[in-house]
Structures are given as structure tokens and as C-alpha cells.
């Protein structure tokens, strides 16, 4: 019990758990140990203890959503241990989490399970990559320890004193280093500078050369963090190099430029007590040159990391496949320093290049249409689900002599696009010259490919659903309107900008005989498949009742009765206009719909003041009143839905007046040209993120022959009238 006795109180139990965490951390040689406890009512896991790293550095990961696809939440949800022997495996299995935690460490997550209940989890970290498998002895110790810790939590809860996560994580670390270091004379002899950082990032020791290179007094630098006291180091990338070095326990390097233009090279060497930093001019003088010096892990890629996190954020906002590929091509290739980038997917047994940039002309033709059964680096990457990095082109040129384009670039990387352990394509990078892929860069690219795979998978589903939704909507609207002698008809329908928001706008033209016809337009409340389906039923009902010879009031009253019988909670606005072409009259009835308009000549437009009527579907019995107005030869009747005139923050009455003004100012011209002008103006003033459809139906009276225009489901199909 390490001196804690019987942990009867919640506080004593928490101290006991801290001691057990430290015991297992030391026993298995982990350099960092973390404990998470759940907050069940919030579906959150909260860090309560961190050993081996400052609490400030742990704050970004102090709270984890239980549903998050990350090692700790997955271990808690599944109640299974999670072992990740390298950052690359972490990136492959948890791409999104790996982008947020881009440090070269091995992870072990042990859920604290007792009596079938998961009481939390511990997370242990080792520097760099671990052996192929955790030694059986170490694994047995961890399993035994998590059982002990789970029982402590269970027993505390049974006593009515459950252990809750601390408000701020308790950070347990070695004592800070003193301001003086031994062997000062030894380090002062080197031609470059040294300084020491404690675990909080504060400078605790500096050589004279380091002070000279940093350009500040010793008093200003001691006990300060470099990125606070030196404005030219005040960039998240530089502080993240320190964090990465501390967490990964591996040397890291970066370069920075002083205000006078001098470039300095920093190399960070960490251990359990802090970080030693060597600093020198990047263009070293002869006395500073070090022949045969090993470069520790190359320059830190933290600057690229922040760009990639921005890309990951952008990917979450993309919808269709085209948006995803555009984000990747525009933002990713420049950040990663690749000359060429290609996104390749399998489609019905053959490869298809979705998007590419920067590759030599003709290079990707060998991929397009290639059978997935044909041996190649790309298809092998898909089959194995493992990335393939080629520091030079030599192996590819040798193995694929029939594909000479590999000679045109110096290095390549092939990364699988995997979702649910199924690779459906690969991401290919080409570099202008040979290069070494560090372990950090491999993990970064692998993680990014996983993020892209998830975004593409969502985008493909989005496109499929959008296509289905549009197909449903198009199928419910009339493809062709009937010819009615003496009438010229043009329609336009512009769907909402959100592809999955299927609207309920509809229109129709019904031939009644004896020189009469009915023009109908309506809008079912809501934007959903249900709204579109109900729209189709209402349109059919109106068609049937109109065919019985019913008056306009009766047609809508019967349609209302039909709608209420369906038990739907959706409402519908509608205008029904019965046109007597021979008598040059039109009889209209409205059920809560925007007013119709009649244009009788240039500058002569009447906004019809119809009794508004109740929306269809609100009450079982409604009273509607029709109005009859003149429709002389050449006059145009305009019916539309609210999406054409309704604008956020604008009075709809003024918008209707502006539409009437536009109709009145229009010269005598073909009806389809007038419809296009109206739709163009409406699109220019509409909210780009609007979820409302636009529908327009124009009827001109007095033509010599009937020639309807079925123009514009989706605002694309336009046919001139024949009358």
C-alpha cells in the first residue's frame, strides 16, 4: 500500500491510486503515466493525474469525449487494453487523434474494470518506438495493477465516497533543476551555446555563448521561457518542438531567425528532468563546424503540423467528393513540400485518379483504369493496408521497368485510404529529389491519409444520398406539362443549396377542357424526404380533384381533407388558378401562399390581393374564397414560392414589391428569357447557405398555339415555347 493504509476516504483513495500509478510506471520503464476518470453524466473522461510531464503540457488532452475515436475512450468503451508500439501504428489506427498528439511515443492504455464496470483508465508512454510486443512480464504487471486500481475505485464507490477527477490534473515530477550546473568550464569551451530548460520550459542555466547568441542579459533569460522572453521565438511551432521533445524523449531540432536576420539552429536533448539545448549559427563558422555529426531526427515538422491540423479542420467542413479533393490539392501539397500529389480510388475493380497536381504529364495515365489485381506499389498498399515509403526511385524503377515515369521523380510515398480496416484507394506523393522520411514524417503522413480516407468516405455517402434525394424530388415534379391552346407556360425550379435538404416546392398545369386549364403552385413545410413525398401526394390529389370539375375552392378544400387524413404534422401553402383562356379571366384561391401577380403590359403589374386562407393541413375543415380577375391577351400570370422572395433580415412585402417592379420593367420578350432574368436576380440576392427551394411558374395568355416549357428542374433544362 506504500504507506497509505486503508484508503477509506475519497482523498486517501486518490493518493493510493497516484502511488499505484507511479509504481507501475517505474516497474515497466514508462516515462509518463496518466490516469483518467469518467464523468458519466457528461460522457467525458477527465485526466486526474499525470506523472512525468507538467500539468500545463497535459491540458490539451485533459478532457476526452467518451465517444471520441482515440485510444483511451476506445479502451474504456470496449473494456479492452490498447497497445500501440509506435507513432506510425497510432496514426494508422487513430488518424484523427494522432494529428492532435504528434509525438513519437509508444502507448499502452489499460481500462480499470471491476465487476463489469469500467471505472477509468491509465495511459502509459515510452519514448520512441517500443519492441515488437510489450514483454509478457510487463504486460502481466500492468494487468495486475489495473485490477488493483479498479478495485480501489469500486470499493470507494461502495463506501459512498467515490473518487472523482480533480479539477486540475495533479502533476507529479522530479524537483526542478538548480540555477547552476556542474562542469560549467567544460561546456563553456565549446564554440556554440548551451542552455537548460526545466520540465516547465524555463531556462535554468545558460553558457556565455548561448547568452550572446540569444541577445539578452542572463538575468532576463533565467527562470523565463524562451518563447516568452524572446519575441522572435514566440511561435507555437517552437514551443511545440519543446513539447514534442519532452513527451517523445527524443532529440528534436528546429531553426529560427533573429530580428537582425541571423539564422540560429537549436537542438533539444530531453530526459526525465528537463531538456538540454544546443544553439549555434545556422551558417556555422569554421570553428563551429562539426564533421560527421549525427543529425537528431532532422528538423521538427511542427510548422507543417499546424497547417495539417488546419487542413483536418477544413476537411470536416467539406460535403461532397469534389470539395474534399479540392481541399486536399489546394492546401496539402504545398505544406508537405511534395512536388506531386494524387488521390487514387478503386472503382469496380479498377483504379481511378480522383484528383492530382504536380505530376509530370502522362505519369498518372498508367494508374487510370488499371485493374486492382495488377501488381503495383499502389495496389499492394491497398491490399496490405500499410504505407510504402521510397527514399529514392531506384526500387520502383527496377521493379516496374514498363512504367518509365518513376524515373521523373526522386522519391515517393504511397499511403492507404482505409476505413473500417478496408482500403478503398491510396494517396500518392512524389518528390523532386531523393529524401529521407523520418519516423515523425511517416506517422504524420499516415495519420493524414487516415483523415482523408474518413472525409472521402463521408463525402461519397453524401454524394450518394444527395443524388437519391434529387432523384426523388425530380421524380415527383412533372417532366412535361400538357399543351393548352392559347397558353404559353414556362417553369423554373432551383433546389436549395444544401444538397440533402429536399424541399417540398411543386407546380403543375392541368388541362381541364373547354378552353380552361389550372395552374398550381405550392410549398410543403420543411426540407426532408418526408416533405418531398408529401408534396408528391398533394400534387396528385390536386390533379384528381381538379379533374372532377370542382371549383377552385372545392379543389383545395378536398385536398386539405386528404392531407389531414394522412395524419401528417406538415403543412402546405398553395395557390390554385383556374384560367379561362377564351373568356380572358382567371379565378384564383390561396391557402396561405405568397400573392400571385398579373402583368398586363409594361409598367402595369398587379399584385393580387387574395383572401389568404388557412394553410392546408392545419384544420380538418377550412373556408376558402376565390377571386376572379381579368387576363387579357398577352398578359402574364406569375406564381412563385417564398424561396424566390423571402430573404433573412428583409421584409417579405418589400421583396414582393421588388419582384413586381422587375416584372413591370421587363420589355416584351420571350417568356423563358423573362423567367431566367427573375431567377438570376433571385439567386444574386439569396443567402448562399439558404435551405429554401425556388419555384416559378409563368403563364402568358392569348398565344395562337399551346407550347409549354418544362424549363428548369435544377434550373438547367430550358426549352423555348412552341406557341
N, C-alpha and C positions, 0 to 999 in steps of 0.2 A: 504493500500500500504506500510505500515511500514516505511513511511518517504521517499520513493523513488520517489514520484510524478509520472509524466507521463514518462515512460521509452522510450524516443524517440530514443536514440542511442542504438547500439548493446551492449555496455558496461553496460549501465544503465539497459537494459532488462535482461542481465545476472545476475546483482546484485539483481534485483527484483525476478528472478527465485530462486536464492540462498535463499532469505528471505522467499519465499513461501515454499521451501523445508524444511527449519528449522521450520517454523510454523506448517506444517503438522506432522513433526517428533515428535515435542513436544506434539501436540494435541492428537496423538494416542499412545503415550508412546513408540515409537520405539527408539532403542538406536543407530542405524546407518541409515542414509539416503543417497542415491546415485542417481545422475541424469546422464542419458546417452543421447547424441545427435547423430544423424546419420551423416555419411559422405557418401552420396548417391553414388558418383562416385566410391567409393571403396567398397561398400556393407559392411560397417563396422559401428558398434555403438561404440562411444568413451565416456568414463567417463569424465565428465567435472566438477563435484562437488561431494565431499564426506564429510559428516558431522558425526563426532563421531568416526572416525578412521584415523590414519595418512595416508597421501597420499602414502607413501612408501609401506605400507602394502597392499594398494589397487591396486598397479601397476600390479600384475599378472592378474587382471581382468579389466584393464583399456581399453582394446580393445576387442570387441566381434564381430565375424563374424555374419552377419545378417542371414546366413543360419544355424548357429550353433544350435544344439538341447539343448538349455539352456533356463531358464525362461525368461530372458529379450528379447532375439531375438524372441522367440515364441510369447511373448506378443505384440511385435512390428509388427511381420508379420501378426498375427491373429487379431490385434487390440482388444484383449480381456484381461481382468485383470486375473492375475495368482496369486492364493493364495496357499501357501504351509505351512501347520500348523506345520510341524515337519521335521527334517532332514530325517527321515525314508520315509516320503511321497516324499520329494525331491529326495531321492535315487531311489524310485520306479518309479517316472515319468521321471526323468532326470538322469539316472545312470552315464553317462559319465561326465556330469557337476558336479555331486555330488562327484565324486572321486577327481576332481580338487578343490572343495570347501568343505572340510570335516569337517565343523563346525556346532555345534548344535545350529541352529537358525531357526526361522520361517521367511518366506519370503512373501512379497506382492509386485507384480510388476504391476504398473499402466501405460498403454500406454497413451501418450499425443496426443490425437486425436482431430482435429478441421477441420470442412468442409471436412471430409472424408480422410484427410491426417494425417499420424502419424508423429509427429514432434520429437519424442523421447520417453523416459520412465523414471519413477522413481522407485527405488527399496528400500523398507523399510525392516528393520530387527528387530526382537525382540529376546531376549535371550531365549535359550532352546526351548521347545515346547510351542505352544500357546494353547488357549482354543479350543474346538472343531470347532468353527467357529469364525471368526472375528466379534465382536459386530456390530450390524447393524448401530449404531451411528457412530462408527469409519469408517466403510466401506463407509457410506454416506459422511463423511468428506473427505475421500481420493478421492472419485469420483468427488466431487465438486472441490477439489483442483487441480486434474489433468486437469479438464476442464479449470480452470483459467490459469494454466501454459501453456496449449496448445494454448490458445488464445493469450497469451503474445508472444509466438513463431510465431504464424500465423501473428499477427499484425506487428511484427518486420520485417518479410519477406515481407509483403505487402508494407512497407515503404522503401523497398530496402536496409534494414540494418539487414539482418538475423543474428541470434545468432549462432555462430559456436562453436564447442567444444574447450576448452582451450588446449594449447599444453601439459600442465601437469595438472592433476586434482587439483582443489582448495580444500585444506583440511581445514575444519573448526572444531576446537577442543577447549576444555576448556584450560585455561592457564596452563603451566607446573607447577608441584608441586615444592615448595622451597626445599632447601637442608636440612632444619631442619623440624622435625615433632614434634607435641605436645606429651606429655606423654612419653617422652624418658625413664624416670625412670621406668615406668610401663612395657614397653616391654623388658628392659634390665634385669628384674628379671626372665624372662623365661629361662629355661635351653637350649633352642635352639635359632637359629639366625633368624632375620627378616631383610629383605631389601625391598625397594620400587622401582618400575620401573614406569617411566612415559609412556605416550602413544607411545613414540618412542623406548621404550625398554631400556632407560638409567637409571642407578641406581642413585636415588636422596637421599636415606637415607639407612644407614646400622647400625645395632647394633654391639656391640663389638664381640658378639659370632658369628655373620654372617661373620665378617671380619676374625676371627680366622679360621672358617671352610673353607672359600674361599681361604685363604692362601695368600692374598695380602694386601698391605697397603691401608688405607682408601683413600688416595689421588689418587692412581692408579684406584680405583674402582668407585669413584664418577664421575658422568657425562659420564660413559662408559657403553657400552652394555656388559653383561656378556660373550656372545659368542665371543666378540672381544678381551676382556682383559684376558680371561681365556681360553687358548688353549684346555683344556680338555672339554670345553663346546662348542667348535667350530664345531658343527654338525648341519645340517639343522633340525634334529629331535627336538633338544632342542629349537631352535628359533621358530619352528612351534608350540611347546607347548604354548609359549607366545602368538603367533598369534591366535591360537585356543581359548585360554582363553579370549583374548581381544575381539575377534569377537563374540564368543558364550556367553560371560559374565557368564561363569560358572566355578567353581573351576576345576583345572586340575593338575595332578601330574606326575612327572617322576623321574627317578633315574639316577645318573651319578657317574662315578668313577674318583677320583683324580689320579694324576700320582703315588702317593705313595700306591695306591690300596684301599684307604678308599672310601667306597660307601656312597654317600650322597643322601638323599631324599628331593625333592623340591615339595612344594605345592603352587599353584598360585591362589590367590583370586582377581578377577578383579572387577572394577566398571567403571563409566564413566570417571574418571580422571586418572586411571592408574591401576597398579597391585601390590598387596602386596604378598610377597613371604616368606614362612617359609622354613628354611633349617635346617636339622639335620642329624646326622649319621644314616645310614640305619639300622645298628645293634645298636639300641639305648641302652645307658647305663641306669641303673635303674632310675637315676634322670630324664632321658628324656622320660621314658615310660608314655604313656597316656592311661589308661584303658578306655574302652568304647568309644574311639574316633571314630567318623564317618569318613569313607574314602570318600573323594570327587571324585566321578566319576572314581575311580580306576586309574591305570597308563595310561598315554596318549599312544595311539597306533600309534604315528606318525612314529616310525621306520617301523612298518608294512606297514603304508600308502605308504611310498616311494617304498617299494618292490611291492606293489599292483599297483602303478602307472607304474612301470616298466613292470609288467605283462600286464597291459592295453595296453601299447605301443607295447609289443610283440604280443598281440592278433591282432593288426591292421596289422601286417606283415604276419599273417598266411593265408593260402589259403583254403585247404580242411579240412574236419571234423577231419581227423586224426591229422593234425598239431595243430588244436585248442585243442583237448583233450590232446595231448602230452604236450603243453604249460601249461595247467591247472594242470595236475597231477604232472609234474616235478617242477613247480615253486610255486604253490599256497599253497598246504597243509603244507609244512614246515614253510612258513611265518606265517600262521594263527594259528599255534600251534595245528591243528586238527590231531587226530590220523588216522581218516578215511575220505575219500572223494569219492563221487560217482556222476557221471553225468548220469541222467536218462531221457529218452525222450519217448514220446508217439509215437507209430508206428502202424498205422492201428488198433487202439483201444486197443493196449496192450503196456505195459511198456517194455522198452529195456534199459539195462545198457550200455551206450556208453563207459565209462571208469571208473575205480575205483582204489583205492590204500588205503592200510592200514586197511581195514575192516577184521574182523575175517573170516576165511574160512567158506563158506556156507551162510554167512549173506545176501548177495545180491541175492541169488538164489530165495528168496521169492519175489523179485521185477521183475526179468526177466520173461516176459510172463504174468504178472498179468494184468487182464482186467482193463482198466481205469474206469470202472463202479464199481469196487470193492472198498468199503470204506477202506481208509487207510490215514495216515498222508500225504503221498506223493500225492495221487490223490486229497485229499482235498486242498492241497496247489495249485495244478494246477487249480482246479475248482474255487477257490476264488481269485487266483492271489495274495494272501497275504502270507508273510513268517510266519513260525511257529518255535518258539524257545522253547526248553525244557531244563531247567537248570539241571534237573535230569531225569533219565529214568523212574521214578515212574508212570507217567501218561501213557506213551507208553506201559509199561509192563502191567498195569491194563486194558487198552482199547484193547490191542491186545494180549490176552493170547496164541493164536495159533502161535505167532511169538516170540519164546523164545530168539532170538538173541539180542533183545533190552536190555536184561539183561547184555550183554557182554560189554557194553559201558556206560559211566556215564552221558553224555549229548548229545543232538542232535540239529541240526538246519536244517530246510527244507526251501529252497528258490526257488520261482518260476522262471522259464526261460520264460520271457514274451517279445513278440514283437508285437507291434500294439494292445495292450490290449488282446492278445491271448497267453495263457500259453501253451507251447508245451512240457514242461518237468519240472524237478526240480533238484536243486543242493542239495546234502545231505552231511552234515558234522557230524562226530562222534568224541566225545572227551573221553579221557581215564577216566576222573573223573567228578564229578558234577562241574558246573561253573555258574557264573552269567554273562549274556550277557548285557553289558552296552548299553545305548542308542546309543553311538557313534559306538560301535561294530556292533550293529544291522543295523545301517544305512550303515556302511562300507560294510558289507556282502550283504545287499540288493542291494546296488549300484554295487558291483562287479558281482552279479548274473545277473543284467541287462546288463552289459558289455559283459559277457559271452554269454548271450542269443543273443545279436546282432551279435557277432562274429560267433556263431554257425549258425545263420540264413543265414549270408553271405556265410559261408563255405558250407552249404547244397546246396545253389543255385549254388555255384562254382562247386561242385561235379556233380550236375545235368547237368550244361552246359558243363563241361568237358567231361562227358560221352556222351552227344549228339554230341559234336564236334568229339570225337574219333570215335563214331559210323559212322558219316558221312564220315570221312576220310577212315576208314576201308571198308565202303561200296563202295567207289569209286576205291579202289585198287583191283586187281584181287585176288580172294581167291585161285584159282588153275590155273596154267599155263599149256598149252597143251603139250602132249608128242610129241617130234620131234625125229625121229630115228637118231641116230648118235650124238645127242647133250645132254649134261648134264648141267642143269641150276640150279643155286642157287640164291635166292634173300634175301636181308635183308632190313628192313625198321625200323628206330629208330626215333620216333617222337621227337619234340622239348621238352625241359624240362618244358616249360610253357604249362600247360595242355590246356588252352583256345586258344593258338596260333596254329591254324590248318594250317599246311603247304600245299604247292602245289606240293610236290615231287611225281613223279609217275614212273612206269616202266611197261613193258609188253613184252610178247613173242607172236609173231603172226606166225602161221603156214601158209606158202604160197603154199606148194605143190612142187612136182618135186625136193625134196631134199633141198628145201630152206626154210628159216624162217627169220623173222625180230625181232631183239632185240631193244627195245626202252627204253630210259630213259629221263626224263625231269623235269623241275622245274619251276612252275609258280611263278612269283614275288609276294612277300607279304606273310603274315601269317594271314589268315582270312577265314571265311566261304566262302566268295566270291572267294578267291584263290582256295580253295578246290573244289568248284563247277565248276569253270572254268577248273581246272585240269581234272575233270571227262569228260567234254565236249571235251577237246583236245585229251584225250586218246581214246575216241570213234571215233573222226574224223580220227586220225591216223590209227586206226584199219580198218575203212571203206575204206580209200583211198589206204591203203596197199593191201586190198583185190581185188582191181581193176586191179592189175598187174602194177601199176605205178612204175617208177624208184624211188630210194631214194630221188633225188632232187624234183621230182614231188610230192611225198607224203608230204614233209614238205612245199613246196610252196602252195599246196592246203590247207593244214592245216593253214598256215598263212593267206590265203584269208578268210577262215572261221572265224578265230579269229578276223580279222579286221572288218568283217561284224557284229560281235556281239557288236561293239561299246565299248568294254571294255578298260579301261585305264591300264590294267595289261599286262605285257609282259611274255614271256616264253622262256627259253632256252631248247634245245633238241638235242639229238643225235639219229639218226636212222641208224641201222646197218643191212644190208641185207646179210645173211650168206648162202653161197653155200657149204653145207657140203660135197657134192660129189667132188666138184672142189677145196675144201680146200682154199676157198677165202672168203673175207668179203669186202663188199662195204659200206663205211660209209659217212654220211653227217652230218655236225654240224651247228646248229643255235645258236651260242654264248655260247656253253656249254663247261665245262672243258673237256680236251682231254681224249680220250679213251686210253687204254693200251692193249698190247698183250704180254703175257708171253709164250715164245716158249721153255723154259727149264730153269734149274737152272742158275741164273745169266744173263739170256737173256730176258730182258724186254724192249719193245719199247713203248715209249710214242708217240702216233701217232700225227704227225704234220698235222692236218686237217685245211683247209681253214675255218676261224672262222665263217663266215656267220653272218647275222644280226639276232638279237632276233626276235622271232615270235611275231607279233602284233605291230611292230614299224611302218612299212610302208606297203601299200597295195600290192606292187609288190616287191619281193626280188629275188636276184640271188644267187643260192647256187651251190657249186661244190663238187662232191663226190670224194673220194679217195679209191682205191682198194688195199688191202694188203693180204699177204698170211696168212692162218690159218691152219697150218699142224696138223695132228692128235696129240692129247694131248695138243695142245696149248690152252691157256685160254684168252678169251676176257673179259676185265674188264671195265664196265661202272659204273659211280657213279655221285652223285650230289655234289654241292660245300660244303654242310654241312660236308662232310667226310674229306675235306682237308683245308677249309678256317678257319683260326684262327686269332683272333684280335691281331694286332701288329706283325703278321708274314707274310712274303712274300709268296703268294699262290704258286708261282713257286717252291719254296723250299719245300713246303708241298707236292706238286705233285711228286717231285723227291723222297721224303722220302717214299711215298706210292709205287712208282715204285721199290725202293730199298727193301721194305718189301716183295713185290711180288717176286722179284728175289731171295731173300734169303730163301724163303719158300721151304721146302722139298716137293717132290711129295707126296701129301696127298689128302684125300677126299676133295671135293670142299666145302662142308659145314663147315669143320674144318678150311679151309683157310678163308672163309667168316667170321667166328667167330673171328679169330685172327685179321683180319683187323678192324672189328667193335670194338673189345676190345681195340685195340691201339687208335682208333679214340676217343672213349669215355674217355680214360685216358687223352688225350691232349685237350679235348674240354672244353670250358668255361662252368662251371656248370649252369650258367644262360642263356645259349645260347637259342635263339629262332629259330634256324635253324634245320630242319629235316636232317637225313642222309638216303640216299638210295644207295644200292649197288646191281649190277646185274653181275654175273659171268657166262660165258658160256665156257664149255670145248668141244672141237671138237674131233670127232673120236671115241666116245663110241659105243659099239655094239648095244645098245638099248636106247631109249629116256626115261629119268626119271627125270622130273623137280622137283625142290624143291621149294615149296612155303614156304620159311622159313622166317618168321620173320616180319610180321606186328607187330610192337611194339617190335621187337627183341626177341620174345618169342617162337613162333611156329617154330620148326626145324624138318624137315623130311629128312631122308637120301635118296639120289637118287637111283632109281631102275636100272639105267643103268651103 
